[in-house]
Amino acid sequence: MRAVRGNIFEESLTFKKITSLTIMISQAAALFILIFATQSLIAAEPEPSSVEPNLETILKSTIKQNGMIRESEQDIEIARSQIELARSALFPKASATILAAPMFEVRGDPHNSRTNTGKWGPFLQGSLQVVEPLYSFGMISSYQKAAEGQVEAKTELAQAKRNDVTLMAKEFYYGYLMARDLEALVDELISFLEEATKSVDKAVGEKKSKTPVKPHDLYKLKTTLADLKQKKLYAQTAKKTAEKALNWVSASSFETFDSLNSTVETYDKKSLEQYIELAKKYRPEFKALSAGIKARTALKDAKEAQSYPLVFLGGMITKAWSPVADKQMSIFANDPFNGIQGGLGVGLRFDLEFSRQSAEVHEQEAEIMKLKASESYAIPGIELQVKKAFLELDQAAQGLEIASNRKKLGKKWFISNAMGFSIGITPTKDLMESLEGNGNARKNYIETVYSLNMALAKLSQAVGTEITQLKYQKY
Protein backbone atom coordinates (compact mmCIF):
# COMPACT_ATOMS: atom_id res chain seq x y z
CA MET A 1 0.00 0.00 0.00
CA ARG A 2 1.29 3.40 -0.92
CA ALA A 3 -0.15 6.85 -0.49
CA VAL A 4 -2.31 7.70 -3.48
CA ARG A 5 -2.41 11.32 -4.50
CA GLY A 6 -5.14 13.01 -6.47
CA ASN A 7 -8.31 14.97 -6.07
CA ILE A 8 -10.88 13.54 -3.71
CA PHE A 9 -13.70 14.29 -6.11
CA GLU A 10 -14.24 12.71 -9.51
CA GLU A 11 -17.23 14.87 -10.28
CA SER A 12 -18.33 17.38 -7.69
CA LEU A 13 -17.90 15.47 -4.40
CA THR A 14 -16.88 11.97 -5.65
CA PHE A 15 -13.89 10.70 -3.73
CA LYS A 16 -11.07 9.39 -5.94
CA LYS A 17 -8.87 9.00 -2.89
CA ILE A 18 -11.30 6.67 -1.15
CA THR A 19 -11.70 4.54 -4.27
CA SER A 20 -7.98 4.13 -4.97
CA LEU A 21 -7.12 3.67 -1.30
CA THR A 22 -9.78 0.99 -0.95
CA ILE A 23 -8.60 -0.91 -4.01
CA MET A 24 -4.92 -0.81 -3.01
CA ILE A 25 -5.55 -1.82 0.60
CA SER A 26 -7.88 -4.62 -0.49
CA GLN A 27 -5.53 -5.98 -3.16
CA ALA A 28 -2.36 -5.78 -1.04
CA ALA A 29 -3.91 -7.34 2.04
CA ALA A 30 -5.67 -10.03 0.01
CA LEU A 31 -2.42 -10.88 -1.78
CA PHE A 32 -0.45 -11.25 1.43
CA ILE A 33 -3.19 -13.29 3.06
CA LEU A 34 -3.43 -15.56 0.01
CA ILE A 35 0.34 -16.15 -0.17
CA PHE A 36 0.56 -17.20 3.44
CA ALA A 37 -2.84 -18.87 3.73
CA THR A 38 -1.29 -22.32 4.11
CA GLN A 39 0.98 -21.13 6.89
CA SER A 40 -1.93 -19.48 8.65
CA LEU A 41 -4.03 -22.63 8.46
CA ILE A 42 -1.25 -24.80 9.84
CA ALA A 43 -0.48 -22.43 12.71
CA ALA A 44 -2.65 -22.52 15.80
CA GLU A 45 -5.48 -20.02 15.88
CA PRO A 46 -4.37 -17.15 18.17
CA GLU A 47 -6.45 -16.36 21.21
CA PRO A 48 -8.23 -13.00 21.25
CA SER A 49 -5.79 -10.46 22.65
CA SER A 50 -6.66 -8.76 25.92
CA VAL A 51 -4.04 -6.05 25.33
CA GLU A 52 -5.32 -2.68 24.13
CA PRO A 53 -4.08 -2.36 20.55
CA ASN A 54 -1.76 0.48 19.59
CA LEU A 55 1.17 0.72 17.23
CA GLU A 56 3.71 -0.38 19.84
CA THR A 57 1.76 -3.49 20.92
CA ILE A 58 1.10 -4.40 17.28
CA LEU A 59 4.80 -4.08 16.42
CA LYS A 60 5.87 -6.05 19.48
CA SER A 61 3.48 -8.83 18.55
CA THR A 62 4.72 -8.73 14.96
CA ILE A 63 8.38 -9.09 15.93
CA LYS A 64 7.63 -11.87 18.39
CA GLN A 65 5.08 -13.93 16.44
CA ASN A 66 5.19 -13.15 12.72
CA GLY A 67 5.89 -16.32 10.73
CA MET A 68 8.25 -14.67 8.24
CA ILE A 69 10.43 -13.36 11.05
CA ARG A 70 10.40 -16.67 12.88
CA GLU A 71 11.35 -18.43 9.66
CA SER A 72 14.40 -16.20 9.19
CA GLU A 73 15.42 -16.79 12.82
CA GLN A 74 15.50 -20.53 12.18
CA ASP A 75 18.18 -19.88 9.56
CA ILE A 76 20.34 -18.68 12.45
CA GLU A 77 19.80 -21.96 14.29
CA ILE A 78 20.71 -23.89 11.15
CA ALA A 79 23.93 -21.88 10.87
CA ARG A 80 24.72 -22.51 14.53
CA SER A 81 24.45 -26.23 13.94
CA GLN A 82 27.19 -25.81 11.33
CA ILE A 83 29.48 -24.44 14.07
CA GLU A 84 28.86 -27.52 16.17
CA LEU A 85 29.53 -29.67 13.14
CA ALA A 86 32.85 -27.91 12.52
CA ARG A 87 33.86 -28.20 16.17
CA SER A 88 33.08 -31.90 16.19
CA ALA A 89 36.02 -32.42 13.81
CA LEU A 90 38.37 -31.71 16.74
CA PHE A 91 37.06 -34.65 18.75
CA PRO A 92 38.03 -38.32 18.31
CA LYS A 93 36.17 -40.27 15.66
CA ALA A 94 35.33 -43.81 16.72
CA SER A 95 33.62 -46.68 14.96
CA ALA A 96 32.72 -50.13 16.30
CA THR A 97 31.79 -53.26 14.37
CA ILE A 98 30.31 -56.51 15.70
CA LEU A 99 29.99 -59.56 13.46
CA ALA A 100 28.16 -62.82 14.24
CA ALA A 101 28.07 -65.75 11.82
CA PRO A 102 27.94 -69.59 11.77
CA MET A 103 31.09 -71.56 10.86
CA PHE A 104 32.10 -75.21 10.53
CA GLU A 105 34.65 -76.83 12.84
CA VAL A 106 38.33 -76.07 12.22
CA ARG A 107 41.07 -77.90 14.16
CA GLY A 108 44.85 -77.90 13.96
CA ASP A 109 47.88 -75.62 14.11
CA PRO A 110 49.87 -73.43 11.65
CA HIS A 111 51.39 -76.55 10.08
CA ASN A 112 48.41 -78.88 9.87
CA SER A 113 44.65 -78.30 9.93
CA ARG A 114 41.48 -80.25 9.30
CA THR A 115 37.88 -79.20 8.77
CA ASN A 116 34.64 -80.88 9.71
CA THR A 117 31.63 -79.56 7.80
CA GLY A 118 29.38 -81.86 9.74
CA LYS A 119 29.81 -79.81 12.89
CA TRP A 120 28.94 -76.13 13.12
CA GLY A 121 29.24 -73.45 15.77
CA PRO A 122 29.10 -69.66 16.28
CA PHE A 123 31.74 -67.15 15.21
CA LEU A 124 31.88 -63.69 16.91
CA GLN A 125 34.16 -60.78 16.05
CA GLY A 126 34.27 -57.23 17.48
CA SER A 127 36.47 -54.34 16.38
CA LEU A 128 36.98 -50.75 17.52
CA GLN A 129 38.78 -47.96 15.65
CA VAL A 130 39.56 -44.51 17.07
CA VAL A 131 41.08 -41.56 15.17
CA GLU A 132 42.02 -38.26 16.85
CA PRO A 133 43.04 -35.37 14.53
CA LEU A 134 46.27 -33.74 15.64
CA TYR A 135 46.97 -31.17 12.94
CA SER A 136 45.08 -30.18 9.80
CA PHE A 137 47.13 -27.21 8.50
CA GLY A 138 44.27 -24.83 9.40
CA MET A 139 41.47 -26.76 7.67
CA ILE A 140 39.35 -27.43 10.78
CA SER A 141 39.83 -23.96 12.25
CA SER A 142 38.93 -22.39 8.90
CA TYR A 143 35.71 -24.38 8.77
CA GLN A 144 34.90 -23.08 12.25
CA LYS A 145 35.52 -19.47 11.20
CA ALA A 146 33.35 -19.96 8.13
CA ALA A 147 30.50 -21.30 10.27
CA GLU A 148 30.82 -18.43 12.73
CA GLY A 149 30.73 -15.92 9.89
CA GLN A 150 27.65 -17.63 8.53
CA VAL A 151 25.89 -17.28 11.89
CA GLU A 152 26.72 -13.58 11.97
CA ALA A 153 25.46 -13.09 8.41
CA LYS A 154 22.21 -14.98 9.08
CA THR A 155 21.68 -12.98 12.27
CA GLU A 156 21.94 -9.71 10.36
CA LEU A 157 19.70 -10.99 7.57
CA ALA A 158 17.10 -11.96 10.17
CA GLN A 159 17.27 -8.41 11.51
CA ALA A 160 16.79 -7.09 7.98
CA LYS A 161 13.70 -9.29 7.67
CA ARG A 162 12.41 -7.89 10.98
CA ASN A 163 12.88 -4.37 9.65
CA ASP A 164 11.04 -5.19 6.42
CA VAL A 165 8.10 -6.84 8.19
CA THR A 166 7.96 -3.98 10.69
CA LEU A 167 7.63 -1.54 7.79
CA MET A 168 4.84 -3.71 6.38
CA ALA A 169 3.02 -3.62 9.73
CA LYS A 170 3.32 0.16 9.85
CA GLU A 171 1.91 0.41 6.33
CA PHE A 172 -1.13 -1.62 7.35
CA TYR A 173 -1.52 0.40 10.56
CA TYR A 174 -1.33 3.84 8.97
CA GLY A 175 -3.42 2.61 6.04
CA TYR A 176 -6.13 1.53 8.48
CA LEU A 177 -6.09 4.94 10.18
CA MET A 178 -6.39 6.74 6.85
CA ALA A 179 -9.25 4.50 5.70
CA ARG A 180 -11.07 5.00 8.99
CA ASP A 181 -10.61 8.78 8.93
CA LEU A 182 -11.77 9.00 5.33
CA GLU A 183 -14.82 6.93 6.22
CA ALA A 184 -15.59 9.35 9.05
CA LEU A 185 -15.21 12.27 6.65
CA VAL A 186 -17.59 10.65 4.17
CA ASP A 187 -20.11 10.01 6.96
CA GLU A 188 -20.02 13.66 7.97
CA LEU A 189 -20.45 14.87 4.40
CA ILE A 190 -23.30 12.43 3.83
CA SER A 191 -25.04 13.67 6.98
CA PHE A 192 -24.75 17.29 5.83
CA LEU A 193 -25.89 16.52 2.28
CA GLU A 194 -28.92 14.64 3.56
CA GLU A 195 -29.98 17.70 5.54
CA ALA A 196 -29.20 19.98 2.60
CA THR A 197 -31.19 17.76 0.24
CA LYS A 198 -34.22 17.85 2.50
CA SER A 199 -33.95 21.62 2.76
CA VAL A 200 -33.62 22.10 -1.01
CA ASP A 201 -36.38 19.60 -1.73
CA LYS A 202 -38.69 21.56 0.54
CA ALA A 203 -37.59 24.90 -0.93
CA VAL A 204 -38.23 23.76 -4.49
CA GLY A 205 -41.81 22.98 -3.60
CA GLU A 206 -42.38 26.34 -1.97
CA LYS A 207 -43.03 29.13 -4.44
CA LYS A 208 -42.31 31.88 -1.90
CA SER A 209 -39.06 30.33 -0.57
CA LYS A 210 -36.21 32.71 0.14
CA THR A 211 -33.64 30.06 -0.78
CA PRO A 212 -32.43 30.62 -4.38
CA VAL A 213 -32.69 27.03 -5.57
CA LYS A 214 -33.69 25.37 -8.81
CA PRO A 215 -34.77 21.80 -9.59
CA HIS A 216 -31.38 20.93 -11.14
CA ASP A 217 -29.71 21.93 -7.83
CA LEU A 218 -31.75 19.23 -6.13
CA TYR A 219 -30.77 16.67 -8.74
CA LYS A 220 -27.10 17.55 -8.26
CA LEU A 221 -27.34 17.20 -4.49
CA LYS A 222 -29.10 13.84 -4.68
CA THR A 223 -26.64 12.51 -7.28
CA THR A 224 -23.67 13.56 -5.15
CA LEU A 225 -25.28 12.07 -2.04
CA ALA A 226 -25.85 8.72 -3.76
CA ASP A 227 -22.25 8.72 -5.00
CA LEU A 228 -20.92 9.39 -1.50
CA LYS A 229 -22.99 6.54 -0.08
CA GLN A 230 -21.40 4.23 -2.60
CA LYS A 231 -17.93 5.50 -1.73
CA LYS A 232 -18.70 4.82 1.92
CA LEU A 233 -19.08 1.13 1.10
CA TYR A 234 -15.59 1.12 -0.42
CA ALA A 235 -14.18 2.89 2.63
CA GLN A 236 -15.81 0.37 4.98
CA THR A 237 -14.37 -2.53 2.99
CA ALA A 238 -10.93 -0.91 3.05
CA LYS A 239 -11.07 -0.49 6.82
CA LYS A 240 -12.19 -4.07 7.44
CA THR A 241 -9.50 -5.42 5.11
CA ALA A 242 -6.86 -3.36 6.91
CA GLU A 243 -8.06 -4.78 10.25
CA LYS A 244 -7.61 -8.31 8.92
CA ALA A 245 -4.18 -7.39 7.58
CA LEU A 246 -3.09 -5.99 10.95
CA ASN A 247 -4.12 -9.18 12.76
CA TRP A 248 -2.39 -11.25 10.10
CA VAL A 249 0.94 -9.43 10.15
CA SER A 250 1.03 -9.31 13.96
CA ALA A 251 -0.17 -12.93 14.32
CA SER A 252 -2.70 -11.61 16.85
CA SER A 253 -6.46 -11.54 17.18
CA PHE A 254 -7.42 -8.02 18.19
CA GLU A 255 -11.20 -7.73 18.14
CA THR A 256 -11.31 -4.02 17.36
CA PHE A 257 -9.03 -1.12 16.51
CA ASP A 258 -11.55 1.63 17.24
CA SER A 259 -9.44 3.03 20.07
CA LEU A 260 -6.51 3.89 17.79
CA ASN A 261 -5.70 7.58 17.43
CA SER A 262 -4.54 9.30 14.26
CA THR A 263 -1.46 11.23 15.32
CA VAL A 264 1.90 12.13 13.86
CA GLU A 265 4.73 10.15 15.46
CA THR A 266 7.19 12.28 17.43
CA TYR A 267 10.84 12.21 16.44
CA ASP A 268 14.09 14.11 16.86
CA LYS A 269 14.98 15.79 13.60
CA LYS A 270 18.52 15.09 12.40
CA SER A 271 20.58 16.08 9.40
CA LEU A 272 20.98 13.88 6.35
CA GLU A 273 24.60 13.17 7.26
CA GLN A 274 23.53 11.98 10.73
CA TYR A 275 20.96 9.60 9.25
CA ILE A 276 23.58 8.20 6.86
CA GLU A 277 25.89 7.58 9.82
CA LEU A 278 23.05 5.79 11.61
CA ALA A 279 22.59 3.58 8.53
CA LYS A 280 26.29 2.68 8.51
CA LYS A 281 26.04 1.76 12.17
CA TYR A 282 22.71 -0.08 12.30
CA ARG A 283 21.77 -1.22 8.81
CA PRO A 284 22.05 -5.04 9.00
CA GLU A 285 22.86 -5.44 5.31
CA PHE A 286 26.23 -3.77 5.86
CA LYS A 287 27.14 -6.25 8.59
CA ALA A 288 25.72 -9.20 6.66
CA LEU A 289 27.93 -8.46 3.64
CA SER A 290 31.02 -8.11 5.81
CA ALA A 291 30.24 -11.34 7.67
CA GLY A 292 29.53 -13.14 4.40
CA ILE A 293 32.88 -12.12 2.94
CA LYS A 294 34.61 -13.28 6.13
CA ALA A 295 32.80 -16.62 6.01
CA ARG A 296 33.62 -17.22 2.32
CA THR A 297 37.28 -16.30 2.86
CA ALA A 298 37.58 -18.78 5.72
CA LEU A 299 35.83 -21.43 3.62
CA LYS A 300 38.32 -20.82 0.77
CA ASP A 301 41.20 -21.30 3.23
CA ALA A 302 39.63 -24.55 4.39
CA LYS A 303 39.34 -25.83 0.81
CA GLU A 304 42.98 -24.93 0.15
CA ALA A 305 44.04 -26.81 3.28
CA GLN A 306 42.50 -29.99 1.87
CA SER A 307 45.61 -30.32 -0.30
CA TYR A 308 47.72 -30.93 2.82
CA PRO A 309 47.70 -34.16 4.83
CA LEU A 310 45.74 -34.62 8.02
CA VAL A 311 47.96 -35.69 10.91
CA PHE A 312 46.11 -37.99 13.28
CA LEU A 313 46.55 -40.32 16.23
CA GLY A 314 44.87 -43.65 15.53
CA GLY A 315 44.17 -46.81 17.44
CA MET A 316 42.36 -50.08 16.76
CA ILE A 317 41.55 -53.37 18.50
CA THR A 318 39.91 -56.52 17.12
CA LYS A 319 38.78 -59.58 19.10
CA ALA A 320 37.42 -62.84 17.58
CA TRP A 321 36.05 -65.99 19.26
CA SER A 322 34.66 -69.35 18.15
CA PRO A 323 34.30 -72.61 20.14
CA VAL A 324 34.66 -74.75 17.00
CA ALA A 325 38.14 -73.44 16.12
CA ASP A 326 41.43 -74.15 17.93
CA LYS A 327 43.13 -71.13 19.44
CA GLN A 328 46.68 -70.69 18.16
CA MET A 329 49.14 -70.04 20.97
CA SER A 330 52.02 -68.68 18.88
CA ILE A 331 52.24 -64.91 18.49
CA PHE A 332 53.43 -65.46 14.94
CA ALA A 333 50.37 -67.44 14.00
CA ASN A 334 47.51 -65.72 12.18
CA ASP A 335 44.41 -66.65 14.17
CA PRO A 336 41.28 -64.99 12.71
CA PHE A 337 38.92 -67.09 14.85
CA ASN A 338 40.20 -66.69 18.42
CA GLY A 339 42.79 -63.97 18.24
CA ILE A 340 43.10 -60.41 19.50
CA GLN A 341 44.85 -57.64 17.59
CA GLY A 342 45.38 -53.96 18.29
CA GLY A 343 47.72 -51.04 18.10
CA LEU A 344 48.24 -47.28 18.48
CA GLY A 345 50.15 -44.92 16.22
CA VAL A 346 50.43 -41.61 14.38
CA GLY A 347 49.39 -41.43 10.73
CA LEU A 348 48.89 -39.13 7.74
CA ARG A 349 45.73 -39.02 5.65
CA PHE A 350 45.97 -37.59 2.12
CA ASP A 351 43.11 -36.40 -0.10
CA LEU A 352 44.47 -36.86 -3.63
CA GLU A 353 41.52 -35.35 -5.54
CA PHE A 354 43.46 -32.24 -6.50
CA SER A 355 41.17 -31.28 -9.39
CA ARG A 356 38.15 -31.22 -7.13
CA GLN A 357 40.02 -29.26 -4.49
CA SER A 358 41.12 -26.65 -7.03
CA ALA A 359 37.57 -26.30 -8.35
CA GLU A 360 36.18 -25.79 -4.84
CA VAL A 361 38.78 -23.11 -4.13
CA HIS A 362 37.90 -21.28 -7.35
CA GLU A 363 34.21 -21.53 -6.45
CA GLN A 364 34.78 -19.82 -3.11
CA GLU A 365 36.92 -17.13 -4.73
CA ALA A 366 34.07 -16.40 -7.12
CA GLU A 367 31.62 -16.22 -4.20
CA ILE A 368 33.92 -13.71 -2.47
CA MET A 369 34.10 -11.55 -5.59
CA LYS A 370 30.33 -11.76 -5.92
CA LEU A 371 29.84 -10.45 -2.37
CA LYS A 372 32.38 -7.68 -2.92
CA ALA A 373 30.56 -6.69 -6.09
CA SER A 374 27.30 -6.59 -4.11
CA GLU A 375 29.02 -4.44 -1.52
CA SER A 376 30.20 -2.00 -4.19
CA TYR A 377 26.64 -1.14 -5.24
CA ALA A 378 24.74 -1.97 -2.04
CA ILE A 379 26.47 0.65 0.10
CA PRO A 380 25.78 3.57 -2.30
CA GLY A 381 22.30 2.14 -2.85
CA ILE A 382 21.51 2.20 0.87
CA GLU A 383 22.81 5.76 1.12
CA LEU A 384 20.53 6.70 -1.78
CA GLN A 385 17.61 5.02 -0.01
CA VAL A 386 18.33 7.07 3.11
CA LYS A 387 18.51 10.30 1.07
CA LYS A 388 15.21 9.53 -0.67
CA ALA A 389 13.45 8.75 2.62
CA PHE A 390 14.94 11.88 4.20
CA LEU A 391 13.67 14.10 1.37
CA GLU A 392 10.22 12.49 1.56
CA LEU A 393 10.15 13.15 5.31
CA ASP A 394 11.18 16.77 4.82
CA GLN A 395 8.53 17.23 2.13
CA ALA A 396 5.82 15.63 4.26
CA ALA A 397 6.78 17.69 7.32
CA GLN A 398 6.49 20.94 5.36
CA GLY A 399 3.34 19.72 3.68
CA LEU A 400 1.69 19.05 7.04
CA GLU A 401 1.93 22.70 8.02
CA ILE A 402 0.41 23.75 4.70
CA ALA A 403 -2.31 21.10 5.01
CA SER A 404 -3.19 22.32 8.53
CA ASN A 405 -3.65 25.91 7.33
CA ARG A 406 -5.59 24.71 4.30
CA LYS A 407 -7.87 22.67 6.54
CA LYS A 408 -8.63 25.72 8.71
CA LEU A 409 -9.35 27.92 5.69
CA GLY A 410 -11.58 25.28 4.10
CA LYS A 411 -13.57 25.00 7.32
CA LYS A 412 -14.06 28.77 7.54
CA TRP A 413 -15.13 28.92 3.88
CA PHE A 414 -17.66 26.16 4.33
CA ILE A 415 -19.11 27.50 7.59
CA SER A 416 -19.55 30.91 6.02
CA ASN A 417 -21.47 29.55 3.03
CA ALA A 418 -23.45 27.10 5.15
CA MET A 419 -24.69 29.94 7.34
CA GLY A 420 -25.56 31.98 4.24
CA PHE A 421 -27.39 29.05 2.72
CA SER A 422 -29.41 28.52 5.88
CA ILE A 423 -30.78 32.08 5.70
CA GLY A 424 -31.26 32.03 1.95
CA ILE A 425 -28.50 34.39 0.73
CA THR A 426 -25.98 31.80 -0.57
CA PRO A 427 -26.69 29.93 -3.81
CA THR A 428 -26.53 26.17 -3.87
CA LYS A 429 -23.63 26.32 -6.30
CA ASP A 430 -21.50 28.33 -3.85
CA LEU A 431 -22.42 25.99 -1.03
CA MET A 432 -21.37 22.97 -3.10
CA GLU A 433 -18.06 24.58 -4.03
CA SER A 434 -17.24 25.37 -0.40
CA LEU A 435 -18.28 21.87 0.66
CA GLU A 436 -15.99 20.42 -1.98
CA GLY A 437 -13.15 22.72 -0.95
CA ASN A 438 -13.56 21.81 2.70
CA GLY A 439 -13.71 18.11 1.88
CA ASN A 440 -10.59 18.37 -0.26
CA ALA A 441 -8.75 20.23 2.47
CA ARG A 442 -9.65 17.68 5.13
CA LYS A 443 -8.85 14.80 2.81
CA ASN A 444 -5.49 16.41 2.04
CA TYR A 445 -4.72 16.71 5.75
CA ILE A 446 -5.52 13.02 6.35
CA GLU A 447 -3.33 12.14 3.37
CA THR A 448 -0.45 14.27 4.60
CA VAL A 449 -0.53 12.74 8.09
CA TYR A 450 -0.34 9.31 6.45
CA SER A 451 2.52 10.44 4.20
CA LEU A 452 4.48 11.88 7.13
CA ASN A 453 4.10 8.76 9.27
CA MET A 454 5.04 6.55 6.33
CA ALA A 455 8.08 8.74 5.60
CA LEU A 456 9.20 8.21 9.20
CA ALA A 457 8.62 4.45 8.84
CA LYS A 458 10.61 4.29 5.60
CA LEU A 459 13.47 6.31 7.04
CA SER A 460 13.56 4.04 10.11
CA GLN A 461 13.80 1.03 7.82
CA ALA A 462 16.45 2.77 5.70
CA VAL A 463 18.75 3.52 8.65
CA GLY A 464 18.11 0.17 10.33
CA THR A 465 16.76 1.50 13.64
CA GLU A 466 13.65 3.29 14.89
CA ILE A 467 14.00 7.10 14.65
CA THR A 468 10.72 7.95 16.39
CA GLN A 469 9.80 7.66 20.06
CA LEU A 470 8.14 4.27 19.54
CA LYS A 471 9.37 1.58 21.95
CA TYR A 472 9.02 -1.90 20.56
CA GLN A 473 12.45 -3.20 19.50
CA LYS A 474 13.18 -4.64 22.96
CA TYR A 475 10.22 -6.41 24.50
Summary of the structure (lengths in Angstrom):
residues: 475
radius of gyration: 38.5
end to end distance: 27.3
largest distance: 143.8
contacts: 1461
relative contact order: 0.15
helix: 64%
strand: 13%
